[in-house]
Amino acid sequence: MIKDMSYEGLMSRKNEIMKKAVGIDYFEFESGSIRFDYEKMMRETGYSIQEMQKIQGEAGVGNTPVYELRNLTKLARKLASNGKGARIFIKDEAANPSGSFKARRAANSIYHAKKLGYKGVIAATSGNYGAAVASQAAMKGLKCIIVQECYDSKGFGQPEIIEKARKCEAYGAEVLQLSVGPELFYIFLKLLEETEYFNASLYTPFGIAGVETLGYEIAMQFREMEGKDPDVVVATNAGGGNVTGTARGLIKAGAENVQVIGASVNLKGLHMASDEQFNKKSFTTGHTGFGMPFSTWPDRSDVPRSAARALRYMDRYVTVNQGEVFYITEALAQLEGLERGPAGNTSLAAAFSLAQELNEDKIIVVQETEYTGAGKHIQPQLSFAKENSIKILIGEPKDEIPGKNIILPKEPSLIKAKDLDLNKIRKSYIKNCIANNPNVNITEQDILFLAEETNSNVDFVKQILEELNK
């Protein structure tokens, strides 16, 4: 029988392909209603902290150092009111084999693929995860294909994405570079079906469980260094795995009182699937183009149920502008002697601002850094922006308009993290749950689930359901 390889035909087999490529029967965790058993899914298909530490340790992943950013802390205190200015620390995940925290996700996923007998792995990513998967696959002797959304229809690719493709190829991976649009998911599914390789998705329980060691390590390191847990942990938020895994690791370490703050670059007004707007942004991840939609509907990912559910764990969600992140990247290099890439510096820009709200005896941690390289540096990013008619200015960051200009702060006091309305995001998530389950009669169990999913309470959920006439 010849399979229908049209877009519609392939999509009709999506669930069947995904089940075979991941080795998880997601139906086991469904209730037939809005609710699904998230914790059962994580428990039965993930790994314990001890198992993950062993897996990662054998692959040279984890146990990364923590640095106190004393000079940036001093600068923050100069700008803060008396008695304010928390100590700023970073967890240096650039020390991992592939240069980012994504090595933690990849180590678990590739270990699992090898254990199940897959001959190769495929990941759809234009970011650091591709390099992490390629690196870990090389260690385990598995074939690796990375599918990237890299170019617009004119064939122009972003420097950072092209840089990451080079890194993937250096580890021996085959890289398929595609233009922006629905082509990516079609090609991804087609390759999974044809090769019968493992889907090393960012959003499986094994991938998210891999990040739990990061949160766990933070708690243990600070107890040893400072005799206490940090007060605040800031995590760059895109698809939600970074926030989710880190928060779950902190909880497993008993550090339940640590405030978890998500941070994204503000790209409001730019559509991530727009061919015209694809190259109008100077950040390929860690921005609101991923952070917002994945917070309000995490199951838009490449598996039936995403294990990355950031809204469950965020106590606060803030944004910073592109120019502010570029500025703090330079400040980190010139004041602290650490040259790191843009993803972690998104959280650092937020932390620099947030530290000024906190007392001097408090500790704020940026929970990851990433490697930097030719395409990740500020200069190629700003040059590429100019080529795409983006004005580069020095002035007030509040006047920055994504897709029109990038404004580097004329002084550090202008770096200001801006709060997003979490209740509005929570409402959007509940609305999406109803839209995706239109014929379901909502039960008390569904309401409890929605309260957990939104990190809120039953009364809040009932109020929103009443507003939505449900």
N, C-alpha and C positions, 0 to 999 in steps of 0.2 A: 504493500500500500504506500503510495506516494503522499508524503505529508504536505499540507498546505503551508507554504512558506511566505504567504502574504502577511502584511502587518496584522490584519484582523485574525488570520489563521494562527499565527504564532502567539498573539496575545490570548487567544482562547485556550491555549495550553499552558499559560503562565504558571498557574498553581502547581500543575503536574511537574513542570520543568524545575520549579523552585524547590519542591519537596525532594526531588531526586538529587538536586545539586547541593542541598544543605544537610539532608539527612534528618530533618525534623518534621514530624507530623503535627503541624500547628493546630489541627482540628482537635487534638487531645485537650487543648487548653481553652477551647471555646465553650460558652455556656448557651449559645443559641440566642443570646440577647446582646446588649451593649457590652456587658461585662465579659472579660476573659481573665484567666488566672495567671496574672503576670508573675507572681512570686513562684508559683509551681513551675512555670516555664523556665525561669532563671535557675531554680533549684535542680530540676531534673535534666536540663540540657547544658548547664554551665559547669563550672569547676569551683572547688573550695579555694579559699585564699591560700592555703598551704600547697595545694596542687598547682595553682597558678604560679606561685613563687618558685616552685621547683622547675616547672616548664620554662618559665622566663629566665631563671638563673642559668639553666643549661644552654640557653640561646644568647647569653650575654646581655640580657635585658633587665632593667630595673636597678634598684639600689642606687639611684642617681643622687648626686650631691645637692645640698641646699646651701644657698649663699644669702647672706644678709647684704642688702644694697644700702650700705651706710651713707654713701654720698647722695643718693637720690632721697634717702630718708631725711638727711640734713636740709636738702633743698625744699622738700615738702614742708618741713617744720618752719622754715623761713617764711613760707607763704601762708601758713596756718595761724590761727589765733593762739594765744598763750595756752600752753598745756596740751595742745593738739599736735597730731602728727605721728601716727602709728609707725612702728618699725616695719619696713618693707623687706620681704624675703622672696626669693624665687627657687623653685624646684627645677634643676637644670636637666630637663629631659633630652636636650641636644646630645647628652652623653650616651644615649642609646645607640645601638649599631647603625640604624638608618637615620639617626639625627632628630627623632621626635618621639613623643609619647605614643604615637601610632604603632610603634614597635611592640608595645604591650598587647594591643588588640591583635596584631598580626601573629605574634608568637603563639598565642592560644589557638587562633584559627588554623594556622598551618600545622601545628601539632595535631589538632583534631582531624584535619584532612588526611594527614599521614597515617594516623591511627585507623581511620576508616578505610584506607586502601585506595584513595584517589591518586591518580597519576599526575595530576596537575591542579592548579588553582587559577581562578579568574577573579579580578576585582574591577569594578567600574568606579573610577575615581580620577580626578585631575589633581589630587593633592598629595600630601606626605604619606598617606596610607598606601598608595601604590608602591612607593619606594620601600616601605616597611614590609609589605607582602612579598615583593621581589627579593628583598634581603633574606627574609626568613625562609622563603621557598628555596633559595640557593643553599642555605644551610642544611635543609632537609632533603635536597636532591629531587625536588618536584619541579615540573614545568610550570611556567607562569606567564599569563597574558594579562596585561593591563589595558583597559579601554578608557580613553580620555576624551572628554569634551574640551577641545583645544582651540578651534578656529571659528571665525565667523565665515560667512559665505564667500568673502573675498580672499580667504586663505590667510588672514592675519591672525597670528597666535600670540597669547599673552606671554611675556618673558618668564613669569614665574611658573606657568604650566609647562612651557618648553624646557625650563631648567629641571623640573621634576621628571619629565620624560627621559632626559639624559641620565638622570640618577637611576631610574628604573632599568634602563638598558645596560647601564654599567654593572648591575647585578645579574644580568643575563635574561631579563624578561623581554618578551615580545610586546611592543607597545603599538596599539591601534589608535591613531589620532583622528577624531571625528569633528565635524562642525556642530555648532549648538543646535539643539532641537530634539525631537522624539527619536531620531536616528540612534542615539546612544543606547536606549533601553532595548530597542529592537535588535541591534547587533549583539548586545550583551546576552539576551535570551537565546539568540541563534547560536552563539558560540557555546553557551552552556549545554544546549541540546546536542550540538554536533560533537563536542569534545568529551562530554560526560565528565568534565572537570568539576571541582568543588567551588561553590560560590563563596568566596572569602569576603562576604558582605561586611560592611561596617556595622551592621545592625543586628547581627545574630547574638544570642546569649553568650556564646564563647568570646566574641569580640568585646562586648561590653564588660563581661566579667574580667577580662584582661586588664581593664582600666581600674578595676577595684583595687588592685595592688598599689596604684598610685596614691589614692586617698589613704589607704592603710599605712603606707610608708610615711606619708606626711605626718600622721598622728604619732607614729612611733618615733620618728626623728625629732619632732619638737618636744616630746616628753623627755627624750634623752638630752637634748640640747638646752631646753629652757625650763624643763620641769612642768610643762603644761601644754595643752592643746592650743593651736592658733585660734584667734578670735574670728577671723574672716579668711575664707579661701575664695579667690576669684578665678573663674574658669572661662576661657573663650568658648562661646557657644555658636555652633553651626547646626549640624544634624542632631545634636543632643547627647552624643555618646560620652563626650568629655565631662560634661556636668554630671550625667547619670552615674558613670562608673566611679568618678572621684567621690561623689556624695555617698554612694553605696559602700565604698571602701572606708570612708570616715565612720559611717554608722557601724560597720563590722568591727572597727577598732574601738567602739564605744565613745567616739567623739561626736555625739549627737547634738551638742550645743554649738558646734561651729556653724557660723552663718555662711551659707553657700550663695555666691553671687555670680550670675552669668553675665558675660560681657560680649557684645558684638559691635562690629563696625557699622555705622549708620549708612546704609545704601538705599534709604527710602526714595521711592520714585523710579528705581531701576528694576526692570523685570529680568530675572535670571535666564529665562528661555527666549529672550528677544535677541534676534540676530543683530539688530542695529545697536542694541545697548550692551551687548556682551563685552565689548572692549572699552566701554565707557567707565568701567570700574577698575580700581587699582588693587583690589583684594579678591583673591579667588576662593577664600573660605573665611570662616569666622565672622561673617557679616549677616545683616538682617535678612538678606535674600534667601538664606537657608534658615537662620535662627528663628525667624517669625513663623514661616509656614510649617517647619518641623515641630515647633512648640505647640501650634494649634491643631496639627494633625500628623503625629509621628508615623502613622502607618502608610504614609505616602512613599515609604522607602522600598527597597528592592527585595524585601521579604514580607510574607503575609502579616506578621506582627513584629514591629520593631522593638528591640530590647532597650533602645535609647529613648527614654521618656523624661526629658529634662524638666518638664513642668511639675513632675512629682517632687522634685528636689530643690528647685530654685527658691530661695527666700527673697531674692531681689534680682531684677534684670535691668542692666544699664547699657547704654550705647556710648561710643566715642566716635569721633570723625576721623576720616582718612589722614588728614594733615596732622592730627594729634598723635596718631600712631607712628607716623614717619618721624615726628619730632622726638618722641620718647625712644625710638630706635637709635637715633643719633646720641641722645643723652645717655642711654645705657652703655653705648660703646665708649663715649668720651669721658664719662664720669666714673664708670665702673670697670672699664676695660673688657667688657663682654659684648661681642658682636653676635647678635642673634637675629633670626628671621621674624617676619611680621605677625605670625599667628599668636605666639605667646605675648608679643608686645602689645597686642590688642588688650589683653588683660592687664598688662603692666601700665598702660596709659590710664585705664580705669582705676587701678590700684593707687597710682600716684595721686589721683584726685580724691579717691575715697579715704586714703590715709589721713588727709587733712581734716576729715570729719571726726576722726577717732582720737581718743586720748593717747598720750605718748607711751603709756605702758601697754598698749594693745599691739597685737601682731597681725599683720595682713600678709597673706601668702599668694603669690602668683604661681599656680600649680604646674606650669609647664613652660618650657622654651622650645624653640626649634632651630635646626641648623640654618645657616644662611649660605648663599652661593650666588653665582653670576646673575641669575634671573630674579633673585629675591632681594637684591640690594635696592636701596632707595633710588639710586641714579637711573638704572634701566626702567624702573617703574614710572618715575616721573617723566623720563624721556618718552616712554610709550604713551603716557597720558597726553603729553603735548602733541604727539603725532595724531592723536584722536581728538584734537581740538579742545582739550581740557586746559583751562587756564590754571597756572601755578602761581599762587599769590602768597604773600606774608601779611598776616593781619589777624582778624578775629575769627576763630574757628566756627563760631555760631552762625557766621554768614556763608559757610560752605554749603553748596548745593550739589549733591551727588550727580555725576554725569555732566556737570557744567564747570566746576572748579575744584581745586584742592587747595585749602588754605592752611599753610604752616603757621602755628601760633607765633606771634611776634615776641611773646615772653611766656615762660612756663606757667604763670598764674592763670593763663587763659584755658588751660586744659581742664575741662569740666565733664565728668561723667554725667549722663542724663538718664533719669529713671524712666523706664517704660511702665505702663499701667498693667500690672500682673492680673488684676481682676478682669480687665478687658480681654486679655489673652485667654484667661480661664473661660470666660463666656464664649469666646470664639471656638475653643476646643469642644465645649459641651454642644454648641450649635453644630459643629462638624460631626460629632457622634450621632446626633439625631438625623442629620442629612444622609449619613451613610448607613443608617438603620431605620428607614422611614416607616416600616410596618411593625416595629417592635413596641410591645406594651412595656413601659418602663417599670421595673420592680424596685423594691427596697434595696435588693442586692446591687442593682445597677446604680442606684443613688450613692451607695457606699463606695462603689468602685469609682464613680466620677469624683467623689470627694477626695479619694486617694490620688487619682490621676491629676487633679488640679491643685493638690497640696492645700486644700481648703477645708470645708466642713459640710455636713449634711444640710444645714440651714441655707448656706450659700448656694448649693446645688439646687435645692428646691425653689429658691427665689428665682434663679436663672431659668429653670424649667417653667415656672409660672409665667415669666416674661415672654417665653417662647411658646406659650399656650400648650404646654405638655404636662 
